Amino acid sequence: MEIITKDILARKILDYLHHKLTIDQLVGWAEQAMIDGEYEEDAFDVISDIIAQIGLADVRAFGLLWADCEKHLKEARLRNLN
């Protein structure tokens, strides 16, 4: 698996929002990333937090809302700029 960057994470979320990935595909990718993925060092906390939340999105109690995706995109792109 390639090193997961904020850009790759944002692309996966956008692909889901544009119906290029199903929720099952997105969750499967996130679960695999949690198992054996390497994350961009400068954004490790941001990426690992978001991937963990996406990995639970197929559990009814957690889900993945449009607002969650917007929040994750903003975090992936902006959190480490401060």
C-alpha positions in Angstrom: 0.0 0.0 0.0 1.3 3.5 -0.8 2.0 6.1 1.8 -1.4 7.8 2.5 -1.2 11.5 2.3 -3.9 14.1 3.0 -4.4 14.5 -0.7 -5.0 10.7 -1.1 -7.4 10.7 1.8 -9.3 13.7 0.4 -9.5 12.1 -3.0 -11.1 8.9 -1.5 -13.7 11.0 0.3 -14.4 13.0 -2.9 -14.7 9.7 -4.9 -17.3 8.5 -2.4 -19.2 11.8 -2.5 -19.2 11.6 -6.4 -20.4 8.0 -6.3 -17.2 6.6 -7.7 -16.8 4.5 -4.5 -19.5 2.8 -2.5 -19.6 3.1 1.3 -18.4 -0.5 1.5 -15.4 0.3 -0.8 -14.5 3.4 1.2 -14.8 1.5 4.5 -12.8 -1.4 3.1 -10.0 0.9 2.0 -10.0 2.6 5.4 -9.9 -0.7 7.3 -7.0 -1.9 5.1 -5.2 1.4 5.7 -5.6 0.9 9.5 -4.1 -2.5 9.2 -1.1 -2.0 7.0 -1.1 1.6 5.8 1.7 4.1 6.2 0.6 7.7 6.7 2.3 10.9 5.7 4.5 11.8 8.7 3.6 15.5 8.9 -0.1 14.7 9.0 -0.2 11.4 10.9 -2.7 12.5 13.5 -5.1 14.0 11.0 -5.0 11.1 8.7 -5.2 8.4 11.3 -8.2 10.1 13.1 -10.2 10.4 9.8 -9.4 6.9 8.6 -10.5 5.5 11.9 -13.8 7.3 11.7 -14.3 6.2 8.1 -13.5 2.6 9.1 -16.5 2.6 11.4 -18.9 4.1 8.8 -20.5 0.8 8.0 -21.6 0.4 11.6 -25.2 1.8 11.8 -24.5 3.6 15.1 -21.6 5.6 13.5 -22.5 6.0 9.8 -21.0 8.6 7.5 -23.0 11.8 6.9 -22.4 14.5 4.3 -21.4 16.9 7.1 -18.8 14.3 8.3 -17.3 14.2 4.8 -17.1 18.0 4.7 -15.5 18.1 8.1 -13.0 15.5 7.1 -12.1 17.2 3.9 -11.5 20.5 5.8 -9.4 18.7 8.4 -7.3 16.9 5.8 -6.6 20.0 3.9 -6.4 22.7 6.6 -5.6 21.3 10.0 -1.8 21.3 9.6 -1.6 24.7 8.1 -1.7 26.4 11.5 
